[in-house]
Amino acid sequence: MKIIRCIPILFLLLFLQSGAQDVRCDSLRRVLRSTKIDTAKVNVYNKLADVFKESNPDSTIFYAKRASALSLATGYDFGAGNAEINQGNAQIILGDYKSALSHFKKAQSYYEKAMTDDDGNRMIKNGLARAYASAGVVFSEQSNYYMALEHYQKALKLYREIGQKQNISKAYNNIGIVYKSQQNSKKALEYFKKAYNIQEEIGEQA
């Protein structure tokens, strides 16, 4: 009986989520039609790609490719990096880890290129950290724990530099998961505690 009662609630939640997604997409498409600035268009394409990353990875790829093409045409390396991240995330959902890794590596290259012109830009550093962290997820799924740890540590270093506490906590947690997978309970607990402590700190500041 409880299961039957939960079904209408589940459908209601899905309906509300879908409605919110539609509203956001409509808003972004209006911005896309009205803007004349290429970098702004790229950013909107990437935001649209991100909206669909879990519900419709094919749409994510569609918008990310548009963002990528316009970024390359205008020399917008940061936008190109974001487009590669979006395509990589879509490929993870589709189960194509090899393709996902390829996109994340391309993203790293674009962000690194963007940093040569503006190495203090927090958004670019955050993008590069995301590229490392995303690659770490793929390596972890492939049980390539050495490479997973290497990429998570690189992401962690960048998140520390820009003071991204929420993402620092996520990086600690991901590292803990890798150590747990390696049956290294002591190291896993060490990093899980670090992640927990930051979450406690964030909660106190909220």
Number of C-alpha atoms within 10 A of each C-alpha: 5 6 7 8 9 11 11 11 11 11 11 12 12 12 12 12 11 13 12 12 16 13 11 15 18 13 11 18 15 12 14 18 9 10 12 10 9 16 18 14 23 27 21 23 27 28 22 24 31 24 19 19 22 16 13 15 23 18 19 27 24 14 24 31 20 17 31 23 16 19 23 12 10 14 13 18 21 23 32 30 31 32 33 28 30 30 31 33 29 28 22 21 16 15 11 14 21 14 17 25 25 14 24 29 20 19 29 22 17 22 25 20 16 22 18 9 9 12 13 12 12 17 12 23 22 20 24 30 25 25 29 25 26 25 29 30 23 23 22 21 14 13 14 14 21 12 17 24 23 17 24 28 20 18 26 24 15 21 24 12 12 15 13 15 17 13 21 23 23 21 28 22 22 24 28 25 22 25 20 16 14 13 11 13 13 11 17 21 16 15 20 20 16 18 23 15 13 18 17 11 11 13 9 8 7 5
